[in-house]
């Protein structure tokens, strides 16, 4: 049977075929521009909703408003709607576009709410974020256009790192995931919802300006019903929605890019309203959220803590100071604390600025900044590079110990007194680790002054059988009780009446080659990485002279000269340190 009936003209058959294909495409959820019915359904006020296929109109009068919602729940995505708002004198009328997990007391919700307008006044757009039932995070702006004249695009990007609200692709608000610091973050499956309703009790002028029903019906129009989201069942886990296979979970969408940062700052400067709840939100939440830095590349001091690090223990003993620029670890007789890099590295230049506790007595206290690989408890073969501050008693200097562990073999301690007071200001401590050697530097930072001093060098002497760190390592800091050995060989113990003991850290950028645990480090030895370049194969003449002066004046213990420890001769590497200005 001829499916084309009596159509004999082949061009006519082609035309009919194209019409059939078009019809099929229009009725599938994967169509580029789906109709309303494919992804949404009217939920209330059905006699106040007009469905035009590619556009839906919701109306509000004295009898009812109207609303619609998506047929599916979602666990992440980029959700947008084109909206044209009701005409003039719509005070008290709320037009809303939002994501919501439902009406329970612990619901999640992300809101766009248009709060009506009075004649001659701009429309006000309010955004809000609810997480586990906690809201009151209102943010209001004046729009820079008349949203009644034409359609404009309103979008929410939601992934496990950040939520961004956009108007015509301009970011007007963002909310970072800070659950590890006690800030609730939306984590429930949500539906997409739109509605128009009577909000005269609060919406315009704080509820003073009521709806004028003589201007009714108030009609809002919606277009663009495609959905870029990860579908999930109601109350189902959204864990799979964090998959990198979804474009909105790509790392480029974990923060605002530089252009978006600039646009966002302009909106804040020119269109933000001084709304009471928003001021509270800024004070209580933004100290963690906004001030934990907009974007790593736009920071004066490099990356934020959250970009590269995470708290690993003693979270209730960790504080965030100076708008998140400084992380403070504390130790008392209950616990210490620590944090570590999120990634492992195979070579690089690793820096941390540290200010030690200014308590009069810190004997037994160990403050550590180090690189370490994962160890096998049965047969320890880990690598490690250590800075360890060993506490002090009144009138005595702080002692700094360094160590190098390769393939589980350590016992390479060097101890030195410091030529500055490490409690009075931040000082920068650095490791340079490449295939040729390891250099440990201590820097004293002033506004226009940097004094680079190499305090230890460990050459790659694998050719003579000396172990050298070759495993991926994580950057770690910690504050802990080391009274069994740290101060006066363990004779001076911790005295918690002088506590709590607090050390501060800043400078969270990392210049390193990221790699996977147990991976080969070959790619991290590439000459394209600046710290592997010829300049860093050896100490310069000035560095060599500074290093020799440092050792002569401040180094008071070196395992290489410990005859009691090594009565039969010092370790092999100690006999091959004469010319540190040469490449291995």
Order of alpha helices (4+ residues) and beta strands (2+ residues): alpha-alpha-beta-beta-beta-beta-beta-beta-beta-beta-beta-beta-beta-beta-beta-beta-beta-alpha-alpha-alpha-beta-beta-beta-beta-beta-beta-beta-beta-beta-beta-beta-beta-beta-beta-alpha-beta
